[in-house]
Amino acid sequence: MQQPDSPVLRDIVLVGGGHSHVGVLKRFAMKPEPGVRLTVICRDTHTPYSGMLPGYIAGHYDYDEVHIDLRRLAEYAGARFFSDEAVGIDHDSQTVLCRSRPPVPYDQLSINIGSTPQVGQVAGAAEHAVPVKPIHQFNDRWQQLLDRITHHPGTTRVAVVGGGAGGVELLLAMHYRLRRELAALERDPDELVFTLFTRDTQILPTHNPRVRRHFERTLQARGVELRTDSEVVAVEAGQLQTGAGEHFAADEIVWVTNAGGAAWLRDTRLTLDEAGFIQVNDQLQSLSDPRVFAAGDIATQVNHPREKAGVFAVRQGRPLADNLRAAVLGRPLKPYHPQKSWLALISTGDRHAVASRGGLYLAGDWLWRWKDQIDRRFMAKFSDFPPMDETTMKPARPSRVSLDEEESAQAISAIAMRCGGCGAKVGATTLSRALSSLTPVDREEVLVGLHAPDDAAVVRVPPGKDMVHTVDFFRAFIDDPYIFGKVAANHALGDIFAMGAEAQTATAVATVPQGLESKVEDTVFQMMSGAVEVLNEANCALVGGHTGEGRELALGFAVNGLIDSGGANALTKGGLQAGQVLLLTKPIGTGTLFAALPQLKIKGRWIDAALNSMVQSNLAAARCLREYGATACTDLTGFGLLGHLVEMTRPSGVDAELDLNALPLLEGAEQTVAAGVLSSLQPANVRLRRAIRDQEKWVDHPRYPLLFDPQTAGGLLASVPLEQAEECVRALQALGYPHTAVIGRVLEAGDALEPISLK
């Protein structure tokens, strides 16, 4: 595992989650390199294994069986996972430009993003065809296509364009699955009519004649019309046209041909071939920039051109990892020579497969079973990990990274005994560079702020307003400083919004791990970029702060807000009224989910959903609740749902009833709690169980532990009049809080000592 105490000296950035990069992650997981940090940039958390995709389409595997969980694999490898999409490279500053986050610096960069359909080369294909590539996006398109076909009345004509192994295998998998789907709906499977189009004079042109004849017979036996020497030159709604001028009706058109490199690569300095693929040497380095590597379908080895096939991407994983390691260590790189021939196992949709290699031809059900075993063993390498705990951490080794004189001095300083007091501040030059490109929102009340830094900020309180003060601070729970910054700011603002106030100003306090100045600078920049985005959206001016060194990344804010003088409009915790209902605007479960992440007891998509919830502001929800007559409100944070509800019932002098089955939960929270994974704060929160009436009756309920689960940047818990509740829920859902639910009601105070009852 990655040594947590090693200062970061070099960054290897992996763009894309292809087969080569998962191999790199696994290799670095098994042998970490002290001082080297890996970062994965990929839009999709779950990356499909192309070898099992036809089996998934045919219905032989479920989603998780054919997808590698990149976030979980990255966690195992000690790598950062940034859920985003690369859109460019700044070669001068050595940064990856991303679609929705600040640029990411690299010392060595690797690209493994697969190929992209060149549907723009055929008129109408982009609008009316379903491209298979890029594979990582195909699942959504397949699910939509599956839904359309099963709901299409009468005959459905499906055209597959592409006569290579990929097109033939995909067509047979679709044919197998869709016929069974229609049969399950008690419809005639013969309503499906399949046609395969290829520009070549024969299918599978790179395979031997016996393999081709096998698939020709299979297609014929299944009633698939084969159109060879038929290049598709135009696509319209409901039909396609070939180069011979023929028109063919088609309700669905699947595109498995004409793949090339991503369009954004053309705006880089990388040398590309005619199809837009990155040209690389024997060491898998770009011909034009030795700091950039590429592998898989996106790369073309100029000295060893090969067909685009998943087997090469898999085999490139090890030499790519070794050469990336050698590059940061300043050691010679080793050449990689791909094999000239390889064994292809091509399935026919029905748990039957054909083996092809050179002149070899074999076929049978046993081949499918063998292929299934091979594929499952491959996937197990990236999903079956040893338990993660302190005993698995190996002692740190000295870094072998090649550094210049200045970097060596900084590295020694980073691991030496550090000063306390103001000697622990981040250097002024580093800090000023990190913050120089940030643009906090301006407010006219700020008289002295970041625009003219001084010992303290000076802020005017507008006439007729009172100040609302709050502070929050916590250490990072995820290894993405940009997202962490957004969550931290959102969390701090939550108290202001829950009070019914508007945010005015904020001061930040942060601790950042020691390291090379450039690495510290980027961490501060990434973190504060995320935070300032959130503050600006709330029209909250960042007016100052303090940044010091520490073992762990941490961030907090002191936020000032404004509310009408007298406090009559404040939404306090003590405003609950009997007869009202309790609303919750966001799902709960962040505590257990992020406790499960370092233990690898999660699915990446669970963390994605949790982060999406945590970066969502409560501002619009607070305004909506006020419009619908809310009289009490609080934001859910560390004390959990029960703790915060008790804080509301006590000053309000009422009781409350919670419906456990109505609680909105983050995906995966119930599973991780059932697995016994709880937040470290959970035991302290559980002490409040004495506030629950007849609590012994509920301890075995699967949702009971989630009453005590501490939340980060949680939703708003509020009381609204019963007659307004239904309309308020609809309004909140329309505003983008889809999990908003009525979770209970406010009762008159009873004779029991316990204020909370469950149902």
URVEN-V94275 format. One record per pair of residues at least 4 apart in sequence whose ideal C-beta (glycine too) atoms are under 6 Angstrom apart, sorted by sequence separation. I is the first residue (numbers start at 0). GAP is how many residues later the second one is. D is the distance in Angstrom with one decimal. If there is no record, write none. Layout:
BEGIN
i:I gap:GAP d:D
i:I gap:GAP d:D
END
This chain:
BEGIN
i:16 gap:4 d:5.8
i:60 gap:4 d:4.1
i:62 gap:4 d:6.0
i:69 gap:4 d:5.9
i:123 gap:4 d:5.3
i:124 gap:4 d:4.5
i:137 gap:4 d:5.7
i:151 gap:4 d:4.7
i:162 gap:4 d:5.6
i:164 gap:4 d:5.8
i:173 gap:4 d:5.7
i:206 gap:4 d:4.2
i:241 gap:4 d:4.8
i:260 gap:4 d:5.0
i:271 gap:4 d:5.2
i:272 gap:4 d:5.1
i:279 gap:4 d:5.0
i:280 gap:4 d:5.4
i:293 gap:4 d:5.6
i:294 gap:4 d:5.2
i:315 gap:4 d:5.3
i:347 gap:4 d:4.7
i:378 gap:4 d:6.0
i:379 gap:4 d:4.6
i:387 gap:4 d:6.0
i:402 gap:4 d:3.9
i:418 gap:4 d:2.9
i:419 gap:4 d:5.5
i:425 gap:4 d:5.6
i:431 gap:4 d:6.0
i:460 gap:4 d:5.7
i:514 gap:4 d:4.3
i:516 gap:4 d:5.9
i:523 gap:4 d:5.9
i:524 gap:4 d:6.0
i:527 gap:4 d:5.8
i:531 gap:4 d:5.9
i:588 gap:4 d:5.5
i:589 gap:4 d:6.0
i:601 gap:4 d:5.2
i:617 gap:4 d:5.6
i:625 gap:4 d:5.8
i:638 gap:4 d:2.9
i:647 gap:4 d:5.9
i:664 gap:4 d:4.8
i:667 gap:4 d:5.9
i:677 gap:4 d:4.1
i:680 gap:4 d:6.0
i:719 gap:4 d:5.1
i:723 gap:4 d:5.3
i:47 gap:5 d:5.5
i:54 gap:5 d:4.2
i:55 gap:5 d:4.8
i:60 gap:5 d:4.9
i:73 gap:5 d:4.2
i:89 gap:5 d:4.7
i:161 gap:5 d:3.2
i:181 gap:5 d:4.3
i:197 gap:5 d:5.9
i:199 gap:5 d:4.9
i:206 gap:5 d:6.0
i:218 gap:5 d:4.2
i:234 gap:5 d:4.9
i:279 gap:5 d:5.9
i:284 gap:5 d:5.0
i:293 gap:5 d:3.8
i:325 gap:5 d:4.2
i:402 gap:5 d:4.6
i:418 gap:5 d:5.9
i:425 gap:5 d:5.1
i:495 gap:5 d:5.0
i:514 gap:5 d:5.4
i:534 gap:5 d:4.4
i:563 gap:5 d:4.9
i:595 gap:5 d:4.2
i:596 gap:5 d:5.4
i:624 gap:5 d:3.9
i:638 gap:5 d:5.4
i:648 gap:5 d:5.6
i:664 gap:5 d:5.9
i:671 gap:5 d:4.5
i:698 gap:5 d:5.8
i:719 gap:5 d:5.5
i:731 gap:5 d:4.5
i:732 gap:5 d:5.4
i:54 gap:6 d:5.0
i:96 gap:6 d:5.4
i:118 gap:6 d:3.9
i:119 gap:6 d:5.6
i:131 gap:6 d:5.5
i:182 gap:6 d:5.4
i:240 gap:6 d:5.3
i:272 gap:6 d:5.6
i:279 gap:6 d:5.9
i:285 gap:6 d:4.2
i:305 gap:6 d:5.7
i:346 gap:6 d:4.7
i:447 gap:6 d:5.1
i:460 gap:6 d:6.0
i:477 gap:6 d:5.8
i:595 gap:6 d:4.6
i:688 gap:6 d:5.1
i:697 gap:6 d:5.1
i:13 gap:7 d:4.7
i:73 gap:7 d:4.0
i:118 gap:7 d:4.4
i:148 gap:7 d:5.4
i:159 gap:7 d:5.5
i:181 gap:7 d:4.8
i:218 gap:7 d:5.6
i:233 gap:7 d:4.2
i:325 gap:7 d:5.2
i:354 gap:7 d:4.0
i:495 gap:7 d:4.9
i:534 gap:7 d:5.5
i:562 gap:7 d:5.6
i:648 gap:7 d:5.4
i:732 gap:7 d:5.4
i:94 gap:8 d:3.7
i:95 gap:8 d:4.6
i:203 gap:8 d:5.0
i:231 gap:8 d:5.2
i:232 gap:8 d:5.9
i:238 gap:8 d:5.4
i:239 gap:8 d:5.6
i:269 gap:8 d:5.3
i:270 gap:8 d:4.8
i:277 gap:8 d:6.0
i:278 gap:8 d:5.0
i:284 gap:8 d:5.5
i:344 gap:8 d:5.2
i:345 gap:8 d:5.0
i:448 gap:8 d:5.1
i:475 gap:8 d:4.8
i:511 gap:8 d:5.6
i:635 gap:8 d:5.6
i:719 gap:8 d:5.3
i:731 gap:8 d:4.1
i:51 gap:9 d:5.8
i:87 gap:9 d:3.7
i:283 gap:9 d:5.0
i:353 gap:9 d:4.7
i:447 gap:9 d:5.7
i:27 gap:10 d:5.8
i:55 gap:10 d:4.4
i:70 gap:10 d:4.8
i:85 gap:10 d:5.2
i:86 gap:10 d:5.4
i:94 gap:10 d:5.1
i:178 gap:10 d:3.8
i:201 gap:10 d:5.9
i:231 gap:10 d:5.9
i:232 gap:10 d:5.0
i:238 gap:10 d:5.3
i:239 gap:10 d:5.5
i:322 gap:10 d:4.5
i:344 gap:10 d:5.7
i:439 gap:10 d:5.9
i:447 gap:10 d:4.0
i:492 gap:10 d:5.5
i:531 gap:10 d:5.9
i:633 gap:10 d:5.2
i:93 gap:11 d:6.0
i:129 gap:11 d:5.2
i:159 gap:11 d:4.4
i:238 gap:11 d:5.9
i:283 gap:11 d:5.6
i:296 gap:11 d:4.7
i:446 gap:11 d:4.3
i:511 gap:11 d:5.4
i:644 gap:11 d:5.8
i:728 gap:11 d:5.3
i:86 gap:12 d:5.2
i:93 gap:12 d:5.6
i:118 gap:12 d:5.7
i:229 gap:12 d:4.5
i:230 gap:12 d:4.4
i:343 gap:12 d:4.6
i:354 gap:12 d:5.5
i:511 gap:12 d:5.9
i:351 gap:13 d:5.3
i:445 gap:13 d:5.4
i:592 gap:13 d:5.8
i:51 gap:14 d:4.1
i:83 gap:14 d:4.5
i:84 gap:14 d:4.5
i:116 gap:14 d:3.6
i:177 gap:14 d:5.6
i:279 gap:14 d:5.2
i:342 gap:14 d:4.4
i:352 gap:14 d:4.0
i:444 gap:14 d:5.4
i:83 gap:15 d:6.0
i:129 gap:15 d:5.6
i:259 gap:15 d:4.2
i:260 gap:15 d:3.0
i:352 gap:15 d:4.1
i:444 gap:15 d:4.4
i:83 gap:16 d:5.8
i:116 gap:16 d:4.8
i:259 gap:16 d:4.3
i:260 gap:16 d:4.7
i:269 gap:16 d:5.1
i:270 gap:16 d:4.4
i:277 gap:16 d:4.1
i:340 gap:16 d:5.8
i:351 gap:16 d:5.4
i:631 gap:16 d:5.8
i:48 gap:17 d:5.6
i:83 gap:17 d:5.1
i:270 gap:17 d:4.3
i:295 gap:17 d:3.6
i:318 gap:17 d:3.9
i:340 gap:17 d:5.2
i:350 gap:17 d:4.8
i:592 gap:17 d:5.1
i:724 gap:17 d:5.6
i:47 gap:18 d:5.7
i:114 gap:18 d:5.2
i:115 gap:18 d:5.8
i:269 gap:18 d:5.7
i:352 gap:18 d:5.2
i:47 gap:19 d:5.3
i:174 gap:19 d:5.6
i:268 gap:19 d:5.6
i:279 gap:19 d:4.9
i:471 gap:19 d:5.5
i:113 gap:20 d:4.9
i:277 gap:20 d:5.8
i:471 gap:20 d:4.3
i:589 gap:20 d:5.4
i:45 gap:21 d:3.9
i:46 gap:21 d:5.0
i:276 gap:21 d:5.9
i:277 gap:21 d:5.2
i:278 gap:21 d:5.3
i:279 gap:21 d:5.8
i:281 gap:21 d:5.8
i:294 gap:21 d:4.2
i:685 gap:22 d:4.9
i:45 gap:23 d:5.8
i:46 gap:23 d:5.5
i:276 gap:23 d:4.5
i:278 gap:23 d:5.2
i:684 gap:23 d:3.9
i:16 gap:25 d:4.0
i:44 gap:25 d:5.6
i:170 gap:25 d:5.6
i:294 gap:25 d:4.9
i:469 gap:25 d:3.9
i:8 gap:26 d:3.7
i:9 gap:26 d:5.1
i:10 gap:26 d:5.3
i:11 gap:26 d:5.1
i:12 gap:26 d:4.9
i:13 gap:26 d:4.9
i:14 gap:26 d:5.1
i:15 gap:26 d:5.9
i:44 gap:26 d:4.9
i:311 gap:26 d:5.6
i:344 gap:26 d:4.3
i:681 gap:26 d:5.5
i:200 gap:27 d:5.5
i:272 gap:27 d:5.1
i:585 gap:27 d:5.3
i:718 gap:27 d:5.6
i:5 gap:28 d:4.3
i:41 gap:28 d:5.8
i:195 gap:28 d:5.9
i:200 gap:28 d:5.2
i:467 gap:28 d:5.9
i:5 gap:29 d:5.3
i:7 gap:29 d:4.7
i:148 gap:29 d:5.9
i:505 gap:29 d:5.7
i:680 gap:29 d:4.4
i:1 gap:30 d:4.7
i:16 gap:30 d:3.9
i:193 gap:30 d:4.5
i:194 gap:30 d:4.4
i:195 gap:30 d:5.3
i:196 gap:30 d:4.8
i:197 gap:30 d:5.6
i:2 gap:31 d:5.6
i:149 gap:31 d:5.4
i:310 gap:31 d:4.9
i:467 gap:31 d:5.5
i:678 gap:31 d:5.2
i:198 gap:32 d:3.7
i:305 gap:32 d:5.6
i:669 gap:32 d:5.8
i:672 gap:32 d:4.7
i:196 gap:33 d:5.0
i:467 gap:33 d:4.3
i:39 gap:34 d:5.2
i:303 gap:34 d:5.3
i:505 gap:34 d:5.4
i:162 gap:35 d:2.6
i:167 gap:35 d:5.8
i:196 gap:35 d:5.5
i:502 gap:35 d:4.7
i:513 gap:35 d:5.2
i:154 gap:36 d:5.2
i:155 gap:36 d:5.6
i:156 gap:36 d:4.8
i:157 gap:36 d:5.1
i:158 gap:36 d:5.0
i:159 gap:36 d:5.2
i:160 gap:36 d:4.9
i:283 gap:36 d:5.4
i:504 gap:36 d:5.0
i:505 gap:36 d:5.4
i:508 gap:36 d:6.0
i:584 gap:36 d:4.6
i:162 gap:37 d:5.7
i:502 gap:37 d:3.7
i:506 gap:37 d:4.7
i:507 gap:37 d:3.4
i:508 gap:37 d:5.0
i:509 gap:37 d:4.7
i:510 gap:37 d:5.3
i:504 gap:38 d:4.8
i:506 gap:38 d:5.1
i:39 gap:39 d:5.7
i:164 gap:39 d:5.7
i:510 gap:39 d:3.1
i:162 gap:40 d:4.2
i:282 gap:40 d:5.4
i:662 gap:40 d:5.9
i:37 gap:41 d:3.7
i:38 gap:41 d:4.3
i:39 gap:41 d:5.0
i:40 gap:41 d:4.8
i:659 gap:41 d:5.7
i:42 gap:42 d:4.3
i:480 gap:42 d:5.2
i:484 gap:42 d:4.0
i:488 gap:42 d:4.1
i:642 gap:42 d:5.6
i:40 gap:43 d:5.7
i:484 gap:43 d:6.0
i:510 gap:43 d:4.5
i:659 gap:43 d:4.6
i:481 gap:44 d:4.5
i:485 gap:44 d:3.9
i:489 gap:44 d:5.3
i:40 gap:45 d:5.5
i:480 gap:45 d:4.0
i:484 gap:45 d:3.1
i:488 gap:45 d:3.9
i:492 gap:45 d:5.6
i:509 gap:45 d:4.7
i:639 gap:45 d:4.8
i:642 gap:45 d:5.4
i:645 gap:45 d:4.9
i:21 gap:46 d:5.4
i:458 gap:46 d:5.4
i:480 gap:46 d:3.9
i:484 gap:46 d:3.9
i:488 gap:46 d:5.4
i:641 gap:46 d:5.5
i:28 gap:47 d:5.3
i:167 gap:47 d:5.5
i:174 gap:47 d:5.8
i:508 gap:47 d:5.2
i:24 gap:48 d:5.3
i:28 gap:48 d:3.8
i:481 gap:48 d:4.2
i:485 gap:48 d:5.1
i:27 gap:49 d:5.3
i:507 gap:49 d:5.5
i:282 gap:50 d:4.1
i:505 gap:51 d:4.7
i:506 gap:51 d:5.0
i:24 gap:52 d:4.3
i:282 gap:52 d:5.9
i:16 gap:53 d:4.6
i:281 gap:53 d:3.7
i:505 gap:53 d:4.7
i:587 gap:53 d:6.0
i:24 gap:54 d:6.0
i:576 gap:54 d:5.7
i:504 gap:55 d:4.9
i:502 gap:56 d:5.9
i:503 gap:56 d:5.0
i:574 gap:56 d:4.0
i:575 gap:56 d:4.6
i:609 gap:56 d:5.1
i:503 gap:57 d:5.7
i:574 gap:57 d:3.5
i:608 gap:57 d:5.9
i:502 gap:58 d:5.2
i:503 gap:58 d:5.1
i:608 gap:58 d:5.1
i:501 gap:59 d:6.0
i:692 gap:59 d:5.5
i:500 gap:60 d:3.7
i:501 gap:60 d:5.3
i:697 gap:60 d:5.1
i:572 gap:61 d:5.2
i:605 gap:61 d:5.2
i:692 gap:61 d:4.1
i:500 gap:62 d:4.2
i:570 gap:62 d:4.1
i:605 gap:62 d:3.3
i:691 gap:62 d:5.9
i:495 gap:63 d:5.6
i:690 gap:63 d:5.6
i:690 gap:64 d:5.9
i:691 gap:64 d:5.1
i:692 gap:64 d:4.5
i:491 gap:65 d:3.9
i:495 gap:65 d:3.9
i:641 gap:65 d:4.2
i:690 gap:65 d:5.1
i:640 gap:66 d:5.4
i:641 gap:66 d:6.0
i:487 gap:67 d:4.3
i:491 gap:67 d:5.1
i:639 gap:68 d:4.7
i:499 gap:69 d:5.8
i:639 gap:69 d:5.3
i:499 gap:70 d:5.6
i:639 gap:70 d:5.4
i:14 gap:71 d:4.5
i:160 gap:71 d:5.1
i:328 gap:71 d:5.2
i:498 gap:71 d:5.5
i:499 gap:71 d:4.0
i:329 gap:72 d:3.0
i:498 gap:72 d:5.7
i:575 gap:72 d:5.4
i:637 gap:72 d:4.4
i:327 gap:73 d:5.8
i:328 gap:73 d:5.8
i:643 gap:73 d:5.9
i:572 gap:74 d:5.4
i:600 gap:74 d:5.8
i:636 gap:74 d:5.6
i:572 gap:75 d:4.5
i:592 gap:75 d:6.0
i:635 gap:75 d:4.4
i:663 gap:75 d:3.9
i:1 gap:76 d:2.2
i:575 gap:76 d:3.6
i:577 gap:76 d:5.4
i:588 gap:76 d:5.3
i:592 gap:76 d:5.9
i:595 gap:76 d:4.3
i:600 gap:76 d:5.5
i:0 gap:77 d:5.8
i:474 gap:77 d:4.9
i:475 gap:77 d:4.1
i:573 gap:77 d:3.3
i:586 gap:77 d:4.0
i:588 gap:77 d:3.7
i:591 gap:77 d:5.5
i:636 gap:77 d:5.9
i:663 gap:77 d:4.9
i:572 gap:78 d:6.0
i:573 gap:78 d:5.0
i:575 gap:78 d:5.0
i:586 gap:78 d:5.2
i:635 gap:78 d:3.2
i:474 gap:79 d:4.1
i:586 gap:79 d:4.6
i:592 gap:79 d:6.0
i:635 gap:79 d:5.8
i:661 gap:79 d:5.6
i:588 gap:80 d:2.7
i:591 gap:80 d:4.6
i:662 gap:80 d:5.6
i:537 gap:81 d:5.8
i:591 gap:81 d:5.1
i:595 gap:81 d:4.3
i:634 gap:81 d:5.6
i:635 gap:81 d:5.8
i:661 gap:81 d:4.9
i:594 gap:82 d:5.3
i:12 gap:83 d:5.8
i:472 gap:83 d:2.5
i:632 gap:83 d:5.7
i:633 gap:83 d:5.5
i:471 gap:84 d:5.4
i:594 gap:84 d:5.0
i:658 gap:84 d:5.9
i:49 gap:85 d:5.6
i:591 gap:85 d:5.6
i:632 gap:85 d:4.1
i:658 gap:85 d:5.6
i:169 gap:86 d:5.9
i:456 gap:86 d:3.8
i:591 gap:86 d:5.9
i:657 gap:86 d:4.2
i:47 gap:87 d:5.4
i:429 gap:87 d:5.0
i:433 gap:87 d:4.6
i:456 gap:87 d:4.9
i:470 gap:87 d:4.5
i:631 gap:87 d:4.7
i:656 gap:87 d:5.0
i:432 gap:88 d:5.4
i:590 gap:88 d:3.5
i:629 gap:88 d:4.5
i:630 gap:88 d:5.8
i:655 gap:88 d:5.9
i:656 gap:88 d:5.3
i:46 gap:89 d:5.5
i:166 gap:89 d:3.8
i:469 gap:89 d:5.3
i:165 gap:90 d:5.2
i:429 gap:90 d:5.7
i:433 gap:90 d:3.9
i:437 gap:90 d:5.9
i:629 gap:90 d:4.9
i:655 gap:90 d:5.5
i:656 gap:90 d:5.9
i:12 gap:91 d:5.9
i:20 gap:91 d:4.4
i:158 gap:91 d:3.9
i:429 gap:91 d:4.9
i:433 gap:91 d:4.3
i:468 gap:91 d:5.8
i:628 gap:91 d:5.6
i:19 gap:92 d:4.5
i:43 gap:92 d:4.8
i:156 gap:92 d:5.4
i:439 gap:92 d:5.6
i:627 gap:92 d:5.3
i:628 gap:92 d:5.0
i:653 gap:92 d:5.3
i:654 gap:92 d:4.3
i:12 gap:93 d:3.9
i:156 gap:93 d:5.1
i:466 gap:93 d:5.8
i:467 gap:93 d:3.7
i:624 gap:93 d:4.8
i:17 gap:94 d:3.7
i:156 gap:94 d:4.9
i:157 gap:94 d:4.8
i:158 gap:94 d:4.8
i:159 gap:94 d:4.8
i:160 gap:94 d:5.3
i:161 gap:94 d:3.3
i:437 gap:94 d:5.1
i:448 gap:94 d:3.9
i:654 gap:94 d:5.4
i:10 gap:95 d:5.3
i:155 gap:95 d:5.0
i:161 gap:95 d:3.6
i:440 gap:95 d:4.4
i:445 gap:95 d:5.2
i:467 gap:95 d:5.4
i:620 gap:95 d:5.3
i:628 gap:95 d:5.1
i:653 gap:95 d:5.5
i:654 gap:95 d:5.5
i:10 gap:96 d:5.1
i:11 gap:96 d:4.9
i:12 gap:96 d:5.1
i:13 gap:96 d:5.1
i:14 gap:96 d:4.8
i:15 gap:96 d:4.3
i:17 gap:96 d:5.5
i:160 gap:96 d:5.6
i:627 gap:96 d:4.5
i:652 gap:96 d:5.7
i:9 gap:97 d:4.5
i:15 gap:97 d:3.6
i:445 gap:97 d:5.7
i:464 gap:97 d:4.5
i:465 gap:97 d:5.4
i:440 gap:98 d:5.8
i:442 gap:98 d:4.5
i:617 gap:98 d:5.4
i:659 gap:98 d:5.8
i:465 gap:99 d:5.1
i:613 gap:99 d:4.0
i:413 gap:100 d:4.1
i:440 gap:100 d:5.4
i:627 gap:100 d:3.8
i:654 gap:100 d:4.7
i:655 gap:100 d:5.7
i:656 gap:100 d:4.8
i:657 gap:100 d:5.5
i:658 gap:100 d:5.3
i:413 gap:101 d:5.1
i:439 gap:101 d:5.5
i:463 gap:101 d:5.3
i:439 gap:102 d:4.0
i:128 gap:106 d:5.5
i:409 gap:106 d:5.0
i:648 gap:106 d:4.4
i:127 gap:107 d:4.7
i:409 gap:107 d:5.9
i:623 gap:107 d:5.4
i:623 gap:108 d:5.5
i:127 gap:109 d:5.6
i:406 gap:109 d:6.0
i:123 gap:110 d:5.7
i:124 gap:110 d:4.7
i:122 gap:111 d:4.5
i:123 gap:111 d:3.8
i:620 gap:111 d:6.0
i:623 gap:111 d:5.9
i:123 gap:112 d:5.3
i:53 gap:115 d:4.7
i:57 gap:115 d:4.0
i:619 gap:115 d:5.0
i:56 gap:116 d:4.0
i:430 gap:116 d:5.8
i:620 gap:116 d:5.6
i:56 gap:117 d:5.9
i:476 gap:117 d:4.9
i:591 gap:117 d:5.5
i:57 gap:118 d:4.7
i:58 gap:118 d:4.8
i:587 gap:118 d:5.8
i:590 gap:118 d:4.2
i:53 gap:119 d:4.1
i:57 gap:119 d:5.1
i:590 gap:119 d:4.3
i:56 gap:120 d:6.0
i:425 gap:121 d:4.5
i:496 gap:121 d:4.6
i:587 gap:121 d:6.0
i:589 gap:121 d:5.2
i:496 gap:122 d:5.2
i:589 gap:122 d:5.0
i:424 gap:123 d:5.3
i:587 gap:123 d:5.9
i:128 gap:124 d:4.3
i:129 gap:124 d:5.1
i:130 gap:124 d:4.4
i:131 gap:124 d:4.9
i:423 gap:124 d:4.7
i:493 gap:124 d:5.2
i:423 gap:125 d:4.8
i:496 gap:125 d:4.1
i:128 gap:126 d:4.3
i:132 gap:126 d:4.9
i:499 gap:126 d:5.9
i:486 gap:127 d:4.7
i:482 gap:128 d:6.0
i:486 gap:128 d:6.0
i:585 gap:128 d:5.8
i:485 gap:129 d:4.7
i:585 gap:129 d:2.7
i:217 gap:130 d:5.4
i:584 gap:130 d:3.9
i:417 gap:131 d:5.9
i:583 gap:131 d:5.6
i:584 gap:131 d:4.7
i:583 gap:133 d:5.5
i:497 gap:135 d:4.9
i:582 gap:135 d:5.3
i:118 gap:136 d:6.0
i:497 gap:136 d:5.2
i:120 gap:137 d:5.9
i:497 gap:137 d:4.4
i:581 gap:137 d:5.8
i:582 gap:137 d:6.0
i:116 gap:138 d:5.8
i:579 gap:139 d:4.1
i:117 gap:140 d:4.4
i:213 gap:140 d:5.5
i:493 gap:141 d:3.6
i:579 gap:141 d:5.8
i:580 gap:141 d:5.5
i:116 gap:142 d:5.8
i:117 gap:142 d:4.5
i:210 gap:143 d:5.9
i:575 gap:143 d:5.0
i:114 gap:144 d:3.8
i:580 gap:144 d:4.6
i:210 gap:145 d:4.4
i:115 gap:146 d:4.9
i:584 gap:147 d:5.8
i:206 gap:149 d:4.8
i:213 gap:149 d:5.8
i:210 gap:150 d:5.2
i:207 gap:151 d:5.2
i:209 gap:151 d:3.9
i:584 gap:152 d:4.7
i:586 gap:152 d:4.5
i:584 gap:155 d:5.0
i:582 gap:159 d:6.0
i:583 gap:159 d:4.9
i:580 gap:161 d:5.1
i:581 gap:161 d:5.4
i:581 gap:162 d:4.2
i:580 gap:164 d:5.1
i:579 gap:166 d:4.5
i:577 gap:168 d:5.4
i:577 gap:169 d:5.9
i:575 gap:170 d:4.9
i:577 gap:170 d:4.5
i:175 gap:173 d:3.5
i:174 gap:174 d:6.0
i:175 gap:174 d:5.4
i:87 gap:176 d:5.5
i:171 gap:176 d:5.1
i:172 gap:176 d:4.7
i:86 gap:177 d:5.0
i:168 gap:177 d:5.4
i:171 gap:177 d:3.7
i:90 gap:178 d:5.1
i:168 gap:178 d:5.9
i:87 gap:179 d:6.0
i:88 gap:179 d:4.6
i:164 gap:181 d:5.4
i:114 gap:182 d:4.3
i:107 gap:183 d:5.8
i:108 gap:183 d:4.8
i:109 gap:183 d:4.2
i:110 gap:183 d:4.5
i:111 gap:183 d:5.1
i:113 gap:183 d:4.9
i:111 gap:184 d:4.6
i:112 gap:185 d:5.2
i:110 gap:187 d:5.8
i:387 gap:210 d:5.9
i:387 gap:211 d:5.3
i:387 gap:212 d:5.2
i:384 gap:215 d:5.6
i:107 gap:216 d:5.5
i:497 gap:218 d:5.9
i:107 gap:219 d:4.9
i:107 gap:220 d:5.8
i:490 gap:221 d:5.9
i:490 gap:222 d:4.2
i:489 gap:223 d:4.6
i:486 gap:226 d:5.1
i:50 gap:259 d:5.7
i:49 gap:260 d:4.4
i:19 gap:275 d:3.7
i:19 gap:276 d:4.8
i:17 gap:278 d:4.4
i:18 gap:291 d:6.0
i:57 gap:291 d:5.0
i:32 gap:292 d:5.8
i:35 gap:292 d:5.5
i:19 gap:293 d:4.9
i:23 gap:293 d:5.9
i:53 gap:293 d:5.3
i:18 gap:294 d:3.9
i:22 gap:294 d:2.0
i:26 gap:294 d:3.9
i:17 gap:295 d:5.7
i:18 gap:295 d:4.8
i:19 gap:296 d:4.6
i:23 gap:296 d:5.7
i:19 gap:297 d:4.7
i:23 gap:297 d:4.2
i:19 gap:300 d:5.3
i:72 gap:309 d:5.5
i:75 gap:309 d:5.0
i:11 gap:312 d:5.4
i:67 gap:314 d:4.7
i:9 gap:318 d:4.3
i:51 gap:323 d:5.0
i:50 gap:324 d:5.3
i:21 gap:360 d:5.4
i:33 gap:362 d:5.9
i:33 gap:363 d:5.2
i:34 gap:364 d:3.5
i:33 gap:365 d:4.4
i:34 gap:366 d:4.5
i:100 gap:381 d:5.1
i:5 gap:390 d:5.6
i:8 gap:390 d:5.9
i:0 gap:391 d:5.6
i:4 gap:391 d:5.5
i:9 gap:391 d:5.2
i:0 gap:392 d:5.4
i:8 gap:392 d:4.5
i:2 gap:393 d:4.1
i:81 gap:398 d:5.8
i:79 gap:399 d:4.6
i:8 gap:402 d:5.9
i:6 gap:407 d:4.0
i:104 gap:417 d:5.4
i:101 gap:424 d:5.8
i:101 gap:427 d:4.8
i:6 gap:507 d:5.9
i:7 gap:507 d:4.9
i:6 gap:508 d:4.1
i:7 gap:511 d:4.6
i:71 gap:528 d:5.7
i:71 gap:532 d:5.5
i:70 gap:533 d:3.2
i:68 gap:535 d:4.5
i:70 gap:536 d:5.8
i:44 gap:559 d:3.7
i:44 gap:560 d:5.6
i:44 gap:563 d:5.4
END
